[in-house]
Amino acid sequence: MSLFFLAIFAVYGGMHVYTFFRARSVLGFGPGAGVALAAFMLAMTFAPFFIRLLERYEYQLAARVLSYIAYFWMAALFLFFCSSIVLDLVNVLVRITALIPRVGLSGALIPVRSSFVISIGLSLAICLYGYFDALNIRTERLRIETAKLPESVSRLTIVQISDVHLGLIVRCSRLKKIVDIVKAEKPDIFISTGDLVDAQINNMEGMADLLRSVHAPYGSYAITGNHEYYAGIKQALAFTRECGFTLLRGEAVKNGVINIVGVDDPTGVQMKIDKPEPETALLSGLPKDRFTLLLKHRPVVNQEAAKLFDLQLSGHTHKGQIYPFTYVSEIAYPLNAGRFDLPAGSILRVSRGTGTWGPPIRFLSPPEVTVIELVRKKG
């Protein structure tokens, strides 16, 4: 885990170094401005640590202000870096064509200053668009016909939220919008597939009340994500229960209409807090004539277990949250977002997430509330 975070900060620091020298080559600033910019970039690189320290010692306003500054900067820097790399590659291609007789496009070279200005403009425009798009929560629907519903139930509505990341940035106003969408769908079952909270649970007044106001006749269920462990698993579990959810931690329930199995995120095992719970053991003892729903934060499919469930609901990936980070996310989790029909005949549905982590921005990966409609197959 520590190596993972070390690698992340090494890459993030490298982006700062690239941007610093890019800015110096274009703007030609002197030593004073260079020292000031380098100090700012160093502070931004380690800002996530400073934010958590401020939260821990109850400097809530300072933590929130710094989080907006640092995470907007993170998004803008990433987008600037990506734009600059693309424009650099365009110039490389133009120079290669110059070596080909009668094909040279040297007149199409993008000047360094123009490239710098274009990259800044694109990053700021996408950040502005992405901020408002992150507030525009979509409703995604999945309809499944099944013969595994009781005769008395012709239709069952399951509503899933995932990766809400309640904390410094995702507050009551955003949560109320999410809850209003959930309530409008009149869920029979309400599901949270992890990362309900971010990394620190302070000053969460009113949030549990909002989630607890969702009435689902056949129950509200939640599982852990990796951020529940980062926040402190005991207080994260207490908050989740306060929200009205029944936590499924390597457990299976039969609620009268379907089977529901929930497993913990593997972060607990990595942190040596939990012991691994084999999914196959949980699933194999359930009635086969009932629809079986597996809740698993990360979209990783156990092929043996896939024969024992009908639908797996996952999240975690955010579909990269800010394009083109989507491609990085797909390397780690190829089943990245949407519906996937598995060889065993079961289905995996991966949510893009309902909130945001870090930057309060989404680009080409809008937030979603997922509505799954189970319909009893006639005959």
N, C-alpha and C positions, 0 to 999 in steps of 0.2 A: 504493500500500500504506500509506504513512504517513497519507494522508488518510482511509483506511478506519479505521485505529486511532484517529485523532484524533476521528472521528465517534462511534466506539464509546465512547470515554472522555467525550465531551461528553454523550452520552445517559446514561451511567452517573453522571456528575457531576450531571446534572439530576435524576435520581431521588433522589440524596442531598439535594439542595436541597429538593425537594418534601417528602421525609420529615422533614427538619429542621424546616421551618415547620409541618408537620402536627403533629409532636410538641410543638412550642412552644405551638401554639394550644390543645392539649388539656391539657398538663401545666403550662403556665405557669411554666417554670423560669426562674431568674435568669441574670444574665450569666456567672457562674462555670460553672454547669452547661452553659450554651449554648456557651461557649468549649471546654469539654472534649468535648462531643458533636461540635462542628464539627471539632475536631482529629482525633478518632477517625474521622469520616467521610472527612476528607481523606486520612488514612493508608490507609483501606480502598480509596479510589478508586485510589490508586497502588500498592496492595499487590502486584499482579501484577509490577510492575517490581522491587520490593524482593525478591520471592521469587526472581526470576531472578538478581539480583545475589548473593543469599545462596548460591544453588546454584553460581554461577560460581566463587565463592571458597571452595567446599567447606564451608560452614556448613550441613550437610545437615539436622541435627536442627532448627535454627532455621527453615530453609526449609520443612520439613514441617509444623511447628507453625503457622507463619504461613499456610501454604497452606490448612490446615483451617479456621483462623479466618476468613481472608479469603474463601474460596470458599463456606463456609456462610453467611457474612454476605451475599455476593453473591446467593445463592439466596433467602435470607429477605427481603432488600430488594426483589428483583424481585417476589416473591409478595405482599409487603405492598403494594407500589405498585399491582400489578394489582387486588388485592382492594379497595383504597381507591378506585381509579378506578371500579370496578363499583358500589360502594356509593354513590359520589357521583352516578353516572348514575341510579341508582334514585331518589335524592332529587330530582334534576332532573325526572324523569318524574312523581313524586308532585306536585311543585309545578306542573307543567304541567296535570295533571288538576284541580288546585284552581281553575283558570280556567274549567273547564267546569261549568255549573250542574248540580247534583244528581249529579255524578260525583266530586266532590272527595275525595281520599284523604289529606288533610293529617295525619290521625291515624297514617298509616303512615310518616311521616318518621322516618329513623334518626338519633338524636342523634349529634353529632360525636364525643363520647366513646365511645359504644357502637360507632360505626363503627371508631374507632381500635383498640379492644380486640378487636373481631371480626377485623379485618385482621391484627393480631398473632397471634391464636390460630390463624387459618387458615394463615398462613405457617409458623408453627412446627410445626403438625400435619403439613402437607404435606412440610416438610423431614424430619421424623422418618420418615414413611412412605416418602418418596423415597429416603432413605439405604438402607433395607433393600431396597427394590425394585430399586435399582441393583445389588445383590448377587445378585438372583434372575434368573439368565441363562436366557432361553427358547431353545428350539430351534424355528426356523421351517423349514418344508419346502416345497420346490418340485419337482414331478415333471414331467418333460418327455419325451414320446415323440418319438423321432427315428429316421429311417432312415439317419443319418449315422454310426453306430457300426460298427466292423469286425464281420464275421461272428462272430469269436471272442469278442466282448464283448457280452453281453446286457444288462448293467447297469453303470453307472459312478457312483460316489458322489463328489461334489465338496463339500468343506466350506469355508465362507468365514467368516473373522473380519474385522472392519473397525473402525477407530477405537478401538483398545484403549487408546491413550494411556498406555503404560507410563512411569512416572516417579515423582514424589513421592507420589502418592496411590494409583495402581493399581500394586500391588506383587505379590510372589510369591504371596501367599495367594489373591488374586483371579485371577492368571494360572493358578495350578494348577487352580482350578475350571474355567476356560475350557478348558485343555488336557485335562482329564478328560472334558469333554463332547465335545470334538473326537475324542479317542481312542475313545470309546464308539460313535461313528458309523462307525468303521473306514474312514476316507477313502481313496479311490483317488488323489485329488488334493487337496492342501491349499493354500488361497489366503488371502493377506492383501491387502486392497484399500486399503492406505495408513493413515497415522497410527498405525502400530504403536507409535511412541514419541511422547512429548509434546514439550516444548520444550527440554529439557536432558538429556543422557545422562550422568549421574553415578551411581555406586554401583548398578549394575544387576546385581550378582552373582546368579547362579543363574537369571536369567530366560531367557537364551539357552539354557541347558541344558534347561529345561522345554519350550520350543518345539521344540528340536532332537529331543526324544524322540518327537515325532509321526512315525510311519512311514507314508508315502504312496507306494505302489508306483510310481505314475506321476508323482511329483514334487511338491515344495512350491514355490509361486511367489508373489512379492510385487511390488507396485508402490509408488511413492512417493505420499504425500499431502502436503498443505501443511505439516504439522508436521515432516516429515523435513527440510524446508528451514529451518524455524525453529530446529530443534535443531542444525543444522550438517550439511549434506548428506553430507560425507565420513564423519563418525563415525556418522551414522544408517545409511548404506549398509553400513558395516563391521559394525555391530551386527545388522542384518537378515540379512546373510550368515552371521554367527555363529549365528543362530537356525536355520539350515538351509535358508533360502529361496534360490531362484534369482531374482535380480532381473531383471525385464523392463522395460527403460527404452527405449521405442520399439523393441521387439523382438518377433519372432514365433518361436514354437517349434512343432515338430511332434513330439509325444512318443510317437507310435505309435498313439494312439487318437483324439485330438482335436487341433485347432489351438488354441494359446493366444497371444493378443497382449496385451501390456501397454504402457501409455503413462504418461509422467510427468505429475504434477500441473502445471498451468500456473503455479504459484508460481515454479518455476524460471525460466520465461521472464520473468515480472514482475520477478524479482530479477536478471535479466540473467546468469543462470548457465547456462541451457540454451537451445537453439534449438527452436522448435516442430517437432513431428514429425507430419506429416499421417497420420491414421489410415487413410485410403483407400489410401495407398501401401503401408502395412504389410499391410492385409487383402486387397488385390486379387491379391497373388501367391500366395495359399494355395490348396490343393486344395479345390474346391467340394463334393466328395463326402464331406468330413469335417466334423464338428460344429466350429464355430468359436466360441471363448469370448474376449470382449474384457474386459480388466480396466482400469477407468478410475475413479479415485477419486471424482470429482464426477459426479453423475447428470445429465450433459448429453449429449444424443444428437445426433450428427452424422448428418443424414438421409441423406446419400450413403453414409456408412459403414454405416448400419443395414441396407442391402441386402446387406452383405458379411459380417455376423456373425449367429450364431443367438442368442447370449445375451450381454448386457453385465451385469457385476457391478460395482456401485458402492457408495459409502457416503457419508461426509462430513457429511450433514445431521443425524444423530442424531435425526431427526424432531423437532427442536427441543429435545430432551432434557428440558426442563421446560415443561409446558403452563402458560400459553398461548403460550410462545415458538414453538410449532409454527407459528403463523400467520405469524410473521416469516420463519421458515425456508422456508415454502411460497412466500412472495413471491420469495425469491431462487432457490429450486429447486422449481418446481411439481411435478416428478416426485420427490416427497419421500421416500417410503418404501413398500416393498411391490413388487408385481409390476405391470408396465405392458406391455401388448401393443402393439407398435409397428406403424405402417401397413405397413411393409415385410415384416411377418410374423415379425420377430425379437422378442425379449423383453428388457426391462430389469428387473433385480431390484436394488432399493436397500435396503441393510441399515440398520437403526436404529442400528447400532454395537454393539460388544461391551463397551466400557469407558465411561468418562466423561471429558469435558473440563471443567476448572474444578471447579464444585461436584460432589462425589461423590454426586449426587442425580439420580434420574430420576422424572418424574411423568407418567403416561399415555404413556410412551414407553420401555417396558422394553428392556433390553439383549438382544441376540440372537446366537446362532451359527446360521448359515444352512446348511442341508443341501439340496443340489441333486442329485436323482436322475435321471440320464439313462437312459432305458429304450429298447432297440432296438425299433423298431416292426416288428411281424411283417408279412411280405409285402413 
